[in-house]
Amino acid sequence: MSHLSYKEAKSKVLKVILILGVITIVEVLFALLGKGYIIEGVHFPTAIMGLAMIIMSFVKAYLIVYEFMHMKYEVPGLVKSVLLPTLLLVWAIIAFFYEGNTWKNYRAAASKVEERVDPPGTLKAEDIKSGMEAQQESHSGDSGDHGDDPSGH
Amino acid sequence: MSSETVMHPSVEENRSGAWSGGKSPFKASYGKLMMWYFLLSDAFTFAGFLIAYGTLRFSNPTWPVPDFVFSTFPGGLHNKPLYFVTLMTFVLLFSSFTMVRAVQEGQRENKKGVIVWMLLTIFGGLAFLGCQAWEWNTLIAKEHMSVTTNPFGTHTEHGRYLEGDGHGIEAGDTFDPGTPYLIHKHHGEYQRLKYEVTEGPQAGSVKEMSFGPVAFGALFFFITGFHGFHVFSGVVFLLIIMLNVASGIYAKRRNGYEMVEKIGLYWHFVDLVWVFVFLVFYLL
């Protein structure tokens, strides 16, 4: 289906797979470099490293769809009818992540209020956050150490 | 299967006009076009899962640190952050490459070539599934993560351990905020270590390790499981189509092994999804 000859297509696909492999290695190096695994004590801001890895992932996605799946050689109508609907996801991602962030702020606000109101030793917001286990065990716990055990046991 | 056949020129002449099937505006067969639309719908399904993951991750103050959670390697190796998942990614990339080669051999009607490259693709798919089985087994049987319990937590304050866990943590060890930990299981019970807070307004108080965000286990198992199931289905279909290639029925159609091209689209899509699963679960 492509406009390339068999030989050209063969060397092209070899080139693409090499690029994909190199990008993957760079991504992993970035993930480890940002957290100080490669150079001791060196940390990079997560926002910058994250953005770099997201961009690299989209380059990989482009190469897979356009070269491996031959989207590059399809007629424009087909390309648009398949790719344009995915733009709806842009709204979904923004709306849901914004909402998730709001939940986080509510949780933080709620735990602050409880810290002020509750006497030491009672169940705190952190326990609720860390799930059912903490709640269940807080009733059977020892609380031997003058009740100053906010993580609940 | 018979919808694959190329239209004979005589049929094409009879069906003239845009609404009587004579023209193919997308210059693609019905089967190939519908494979694209199926993949589009599948992309939305995966996007739904991944957006749910992102929303829950955003809503939690801490999240399990991937280079701590995924740091084991077959052979009892530890502290190998992301090595194994990188290997899995390469296995899947390699099988995508062999799939393209199978499609290319099909376009020049080389039956033997198609079979060899498809066989390699199936091998790659099985290797990936094997890797995933090992990863799941480590998380479930050794680290005791389940869909309802997540023993991977993150410290939010400075502190000093008051007891050791026999897995590298000794009594007296100190830690900073952001340090990840795993709550090990001993005799059927999670061993939540006691520690003393050393800085901040709560300095001096004694606390216990708390569990990590509950949603992590369910999200991990369902999303990687759904992807793994796609790989498994892909392997099954590749096997069926490879047997059909061997039987010679596609050669008779003289359409450049279009069925191989269609399963190829599906296979690359599985690789495409992995790019994003890899990004959100392991890299970020």
HADDOCK unambig.tbl for C-alpha pairs under 7 A between the chains (distance, minus, plus):
assign (segid A and resid 17 and name CA) (segid B and resid 97 and name CA) 6.49 0.50 0.50
assign (segid A and resid 28 and name CA) (segid B and resid 283 and name CA) 6.80 0.50 0.50
assign (segid A and resid 31 and name CA) (segid B and resid 283 and name CA) 5.61 0.50 0.50
assign (segid A and resid 50 and name CA) (segid B and resid 284 and name CA) 5.98 0.50 0.50
assign (segid A and resid 57 and name CA) (segid B and resid 275 and name CA) 6.39 0.50 0.50
assign (segid A and resid 57 and name CA) (segid B and resid 276 and name CA) 6.99 0.50 0.50
assign (segid A and resid 57 and name CA) (segid B and resid 279 and name CA) 7.00 0.50 0.50
assign (segid A and resid 61 and name CA) (segid B and resid 272 and name CA) 5.94 0.50 0.50
assign (segid A and resid 64 and name CA) (segid B and resid 268 and name CA) 6.85 0.50 0.50
assign (segid A and resid 64 and name CA) (segid B and resid 272 and name CA) 6.60 0.50 0.50
assign (segid A and resid 68 and name CA) (segid B and resid 100 and name CA) 6.29 0.50 0.50
assign (segid A and resid 68 and name CA) (segid B and resid 268 and name CA) 6.92 0.50 0.50
assign (segid A and resid 69 and name CA) (segid B and resid 265 and name CA) 5.61 0.50 0.50
assign (segid A and resid 69 and name CA) (segid B and resid 268 and name CA) 6.65 0.50 0.50
assign (segid A and resid 75 and name CA) (segid B and resid 26 and name CA) 5.86 0.50 0.50
assign (segid A and resid 75 and name CA) (segid B and resid 27 and name CA) 6.97 0.50 0.50
assign (segid A and resid 77 and name CA) (segid B and resid 26 and name CA) 6.23 0.50 0.50
assign (segid A and resid 78 and name CA) (segid B and resid 26 and name CA) 5.53 0.50 0.50
assign (segid A and resid 82 and name CA) (segid B and resid 36 and name CA) 6.94 0.50 0.50
assign (segid A and resid 82 and name CA) (segid B and resid 37 and name CA) 6.70 0.50 0.50
assign (segid A and resid 82 and name CA) (segid B and resid 40 and name CA) 6.41 0.50 0.50
assign (segid A and resid 93 and name CA) (segid B and resid 51 and name CA) 6.25 0.50 0.50
assign (segid A and resid 96 and name CA) (segid B and resid 55 and name CA) 5.73 0.50 0.50
assign (segid A and resid 97 and name CA) (segid B and resid 54 and name CA) 6.51 0.50 0.50
assign (segid A and resid 97 and name CA) (segid B and resid 55 and name CA) 4.92 0.50 0.50
assign (segid A and resid 97 and name CA) (segid B and resid 58 and name CA) 6.42 0.50 0.50
assign (segid A and resid 100 and name CA) (segid B and resid 55 and name CA) 4.59 0.50 0.50
assign (segid A and resid 100 and name CA) (segid B and resid 56 and name CA) 6.12 0.50 0.50
assign (segid A and resid 100 and name CA) (segid B and resid 58 and name CA) 5.02 0.50 0.50
assign (segid A and resid 100 and name CA) (segid B and resid 59 and name CA) 4.41 0.50 0.50
assign (segid A and resid 101 and name CA) (segid B and resid 58 and name CA) 5.17 0.50 0.50
assign (segid A and resid 101 and name CA) (segid B and resid 59 and name CA) 5.16 0.50 0.50
assign (segid A and resid 103 and name CA) (segid B and resid 59 and name CA) 5.15 0.50 0.50
assign (segid A and resid 104 and name CA) (segid B and resid 58 and name CA) 6.90 0.50 0.50
assign (segid A and resid 104 and name CA) (segid B and resid 59 and name CA) 4.24 0.50 0.50
assign (segid A and resid 104 and name CA) (segid B and resid 60 and name CA) 5.64 0.50 0.50
assign (segid A and resid 104 and name CA) (segid B and resid 61 and name CA) 6.45 0.50 0.50
assign (segid A and resid 130 and name CA) (segid B and resid 210 and name CA) 6.24 0.50 0.50
assign (segid A and resid 130 and name CA) (segid B and resid 211 and name CA) 5.37 0.50 0.50
assign (segid A and resid 130 and name CA) (segid B and resid 212 and name CA) 6.06 0.50 0.50
assign (segid A and resid 130 and name CA) (segid B and resid 213 and name CA) 6.07 0.50 0.50
assign (segid A and resid 130 and name CA) (segid B and resid 214 and name CA) 6.91 0.50 0.50
assign (segid A and resid 131 and name CA) (segid B and resid 214 and name CA) 6.16 0.50 0.50
assign (segid A and resid 148 and name CA) (segid B and resid 205 and name CA) 6.26 0.50 0.50
assign (segid A and resid 148 and name CA) (segid B and resid 206 and name CA) 6.93 0.50 0.50
assign (segid A and resid 149 and name CA) (segid B and resid 205 and name CA) 6.95 0.50 0.50
assign (segid A and resid 149 and name CA) (segid B and resid 206 and name CA) 5.92 0.50 0.50
assign (segid A and resid 149 and name CA) (segid B and resid 207 and name CA) 5.39 0.50 0.50
assign (segid A and resid 150 and name CA) (segid B and resid 207 and name CA) 6.62 0.50 0.50
assign (segid A and resid 151 and name CA) (segid B and resid 207 and name CA) 5.69 0.50 0.50
assign (segid A and resid 151 and name CA) (segid B and resid 208 and name CA) 6.01 0.50 0.50
assign (segid A and resid 151 and name CA) (segid B and resid 210 and name CA) 6.81 0.50 0.50
